[in-house]
Amino acid sequence: MSGVIQLVTEVPGPNSRALLARRAQAVPRGVPAVTPIAIVGAEGAVVTDADGNRLIDFGGGIGVVNTGHRHPSVVDAVRHQLDRFAHVCFPVSTYEPYVDLAERLNRITPGAHSKRTFLVNSGAEAVENAVKVARAFTGRQAVVCFEHGFHGRTNLAMALTSKVNPYKKGFGPFAPEIYRIPFPYCYRCAQAGPRDSGSAGECCMASRSRLEQIVASTVDADSVAAIIMELELGEGGFVPAPREYVTALAEFARDHGIVFIADEIQTGVGRTGKLFASEHYGVVPDIIITAKSLAGGLPLAAVTGRADILEAAQVGGLGGTYGGNPLACAAALAVLDVMESQQIPLVAARMGERIRLRFCQWAGRHPCIGDVRGLGAMIGMELVRDPASKTPDKALTSSLLTAALQRGVILLSAGTYGNVVRVLAPLNTPPEILDEGLDAVEQALEAVAASRS
Ligand SMILES: Cc1ncc(COP(=O)(O)O)c(C=O)c1O
């Protein structure tokens, strides 16, 4: 039976290689080329490269096309808006798609309290602005963040980001008043004993007294404006925080008057099998930040939170020339319609089960798969030299990604040690295309594992 993958040249082919050569002369190397292919078209979960090869996209533009490439409703909404106007600048003249989207996000994010939303262009910008409003509201300056966390590449977002190379090396000085605490990464927790993530058991960092201790050893809790957390680490390696830890942390924040910011830039908009990962934890963050899949491929990010917190910034303190661009707002409204009408979070949960099952089957045969974990369709597998030492195997991970690409699947890695394979395929990828992609990844895994032993 023929599938959607169609390879007419080696990957990368000559046209991809030629464009990448031009790119190397025109664009600095600091902007990475994670895959060596050039794309000329994309539809649903399938992309076409410059040589006419058709590949399955398990990267989704790094988690941006949860509703698939060029979803017809999103394309129509953007076209419709483009026929009216593309830009007037929201701080200058008000337009309805921005207000509609703010109302919608205020309604669908966890918590029935009064909320406000404002829009910016990128995840990093949302991070910066969430911290700004938390500081304005509390009159405090310190921000607590996590080891393995990723929050973007602007100055404050970079300071909040954990991994030094490549994100921070040589780019200091960093924003002050940032305090980093351990993330509950159970698979690599020295105190976890035989427990691996996903199994039953208490998180050793989840008790209130332990949290007080951890924070007190780095900063005075009563000087902290905000705690910012990814409930499941994205770039840090698809590590979901244990529920009991998040519950304890949210209580700790509340009792110390600290604004709890959930960075849902990668976890949000259906990825984890709920519209927002916070819903898995039963916590109501004071602020939720979203970006990536919010506008299905157009640049847009949102800061949504308690009205009293968001109203703390003075007039003119928030905003920007492009923030909440009308085309992006129209796209986001269409994305949220699709999420609702096609029950995409539910579809994502089912898709996640399918991926988890395959990863677990592979783990049964390949001891190099040390851990399989994640919420909903945000599933990753961590590759190690051997299960006892858990030494990260970055080389094997990158060989696997290359082998998958050569078989027609775009696959991405993550993790502080570069050894986690993650799937960020569109959530509405048809099961037969998902299976075809997983089959290709399985063949790639068999090939790299065989060449290793
Ligand atoms: C959790 C998280 N926060 C923030 C960001 C930064 O977003 P952007 O690249 O749009 O600035 C990312 C991007 O990967 C992310 O995954």
Ligand as a Chemical Component Dictionary entry (heavy atoms), coordinates in Angstrom:
data_LIG
# 
_chem_comp.id                   LIG 
_chem_comp.type                 NON-POLYMER 
_chem_comp.pdbx_formal_charge   0 
_chem_comp.three_letter_code    LIG 
# 
loop_
_chem_comp_atom.comp_id 
_chem_comp_atom.atom_id 
_chem_comp_atom.alt_atom_id 
_chem_comp_atom.type_symbol 
_chem_comp_atom.charge 
_chem_comp_atom.model_Cartn_x 
_chem_comp_atom.model_Cartn_y 
_chem_comp_atom.model_Cartn_z 
_chem_comp_atom.pdbx_ordinal 
LIG C1 C1 C 0 7.890  27.121 26.595 1  
LIG C2 C2 C 0 8.403  28.173 25.667 2  
LIG N1 N1 N 0 8.454  29.448 26.082 3  
LIG C3 C3 C 0 8.893  30.432 25.281 4  
LIG C4 C4 C 0 9.326  30.174 23.996 5  
LIG C5 C5 C 0 9.817  31.284 23.109 6  
LIG O1 O1 O 0 8.920  31.479 22.066 7  
LIG P1 P1 P 0 9.376  32.273 20.753 8  
LIG O2 O2 O 0 10.360 31.406 20.037 9  
LIG O3 O3 O 0 8.101  32.473 19.986 10 
LIG O4 O4 O 0 9.969  33.550 21.217 11 
LIG C6 C6 C 0 9.292  28.849 23.529 12 
LIG C7 C7 C 0 9.773  28.511 22.173 13 
LIG O5 O5 O 0 10.121 27.401 21.867 14 
LIG C8 C8 C 0 8.827  27.829 24.380 15 
LIG O6 O6 O 0 8.777  26.540 23.979 16 
# 
loop_
_chem_comp_bond.comp_id 
_chem_comp_bond.atom_id_1 
_chem_comp_bond.atom_id_2 
_chem_comp_bond.value_order 
_chem_comp_bond.pdbx_ordinal 
LIG C1 C2 SING 1  
LIG C2 N1 SING 2  
LIG C2 C8 DOUB 3  
LIG N1 C3 DOUB 4  
LIG C3 C4 SING 5  
LIG C4 C5 SING 6  
LIG C4 C6 DOUB 7  
LIG C5 O1 SING 8  
LIG O1 P1 SING 9  
LIG P1 O2 DOUB 10 
LIG P1 O3 SING 11 
LIG P1 O4 SING 12 
LIG C6 C7 SING 13 
LIG C6 C8 SING 14 
LIG C7 O5 DOUB 15 
LIG C8 O6 SING 16 
# 
